């Protein structure tokens, strides 16, 4: 269940659990800017990718955000962020940034030195989120073409630009 009246105060950041899958699906479907993946993908995020993902909980069972990530098999020092979502009640309160910072801090001791994500050119809030992360971590941000609009079956889908942040300095 997502948290309709949640605020950014006193959030618990933790790895997702299998039981969170339904709430993650609902949160994505309530966020029109996101591409919804299959229910199965969110259950995988809560099981197979739980160590590289994080949820924000405003109270027991009240999810208000998540980051779905994984370590790239071909580049194990890269944490790839697949999707970031927050419920409307906590947007623009720094929750997404806190989740990303938390996830990086958990992954750095395991060898993560870079964070990558893709963003469509029209998604300014997402771009601003990652630019803010690069500033907070005092890390360079590089961009490169990744997927062309023509790679997608949906003719309305924009291209995806790869953002690469790092190397990420250890924070003390």
N, C-alpha and C positions, 0 to 999 in steps of 0.2 A: 504494500500500500504506500502511496506517496503521501507527502505531508502538505496538505492544502494550506495550512496556516503557518508553515515553518518560517523561521527567520535564521539568519546566519550565525546567531549567538549560540554558543555551547553545542556545536555540532560534534558528533562522533564520526571520525574517519576510520574506516576499517575495510578489510577485504570483503568482497561480496560473498554471500552464501547462496547455496542452491535455492533456498526459499525466497531469495530476493528477485529471482528471474521474472516473476509476474509483474512486480512493481517496476522493474527496469523497462519491460516492454511497454507498460502504460505510460511511463515518463517520456519515452521516445515518441510514442504516438501523440502525446500532448505537446510535442515540440516540433512545429511544422518545418523549421529550417533543417531538421535532420532527416537523413535517409533512414527509414526503418529497416532493420535487418529482420531475419526470421526469429521467431520465439526461440528456436533452437540455438541460434547464435548467442542470445543473451544468457541462455542456460549454460552454454560453454564458457562465456565470460565469468559466470559465477562458479564454475567448477575447474575446468582446465586452465583458465587464465586468471584465476583469483589472486595469485601472487603478484600479478602485474596489472591489476585493476583495483579500483577503490570505490567505495560508496560513501556518501555523506548521509548521516542519519540525524534527524532533528529530535528523535525520541524513539523508544522501542518500536520497531516496525514502520517508522515514518521516514522513508527515504526521500531525500530532496535533491540528490545528485549522484552522478557516477562518472567515472573515467574508465573506459574499456581500452586496455593496452596489452601489448605483448612484446617480448624480446625477439628481434629479427633473427631467425635461424642462420642466415648468411652473414650477419653482422651482430654478434652477441653483445657488443658494447652499445647497441642502439635500443632504446625503449621507444617503440612505435605506438603512438596514441591513435587508436582507431576512431574513438567517439567520446565526446564529452557532452554531458547533459545536466541541466539543473532545472528544477521546477520553477515556475514563474514567480513564486513568492520569495525566492532567494536570488534571482538574477540581479546582476549589477551590485552584488554585495561581497564579491571576492571569493565566493565558494568554489568556483571552478579553479581559480588560481591556487587556493589552499589545497584542493585535492591533487592538483598536479605537483605542487611543491612536496606534499606528503609522499606521493608515489615516487618521485625522483629520490627523495631522501631514503626511502626503503630500498630502491634499486641500486643506488650508488655503491654500497658495500658489496654488492653482487657483481660489480663490474660495469654498470651502465655509465657511459661517459657522454652520450648524446641522446637527445630527444628528437624524434621526427613525427610529423603529422602532415596530413594533406588538408588543404583548405580551398574552397572554390573562390574565385575572384570576387564574387558578390557577397560573400559571408564576412563582412567587416567585423562583427563582434568576435568571431572566432580568430580572425587575424590579430585583432587587438589583444586577445587573451594570450596568444603565443608571443607577441611582441613584448607584452608585460612580463612574461616569464623570462624571456631573454634578458630584459633589464634587471629583474630581481636577482637572477643568477649571474649577472655580469658576464654573459656569454654571447658570442657572435651568433647571428641568425642569418642563414643563407637560404635562398630560394632557388628552385629549379623546376622546370616543367616535369610533370609526372604522368598524368593521364589526360589525353585530349578529350574534348567533348564527344568526338566521333567514336571513342572507345566504348561509350555507354549505349545500351539499347534505347534508352529514353532520349529522344531528340532534344528535350528541354534541359537535360543535365549539363551543367557547366563543366569545364575542364577542372582538374584537380592539380594544384600547385603544391610541390613538396617543400615543407619548411624543415630545416635542420638547425637545431640549437645545440651549441657546444663547441669545444668540450666544456662540460659542466664542472665548475670548481666545487670542491667539497666545502660545505658550510659548517661552521663550528658554532 
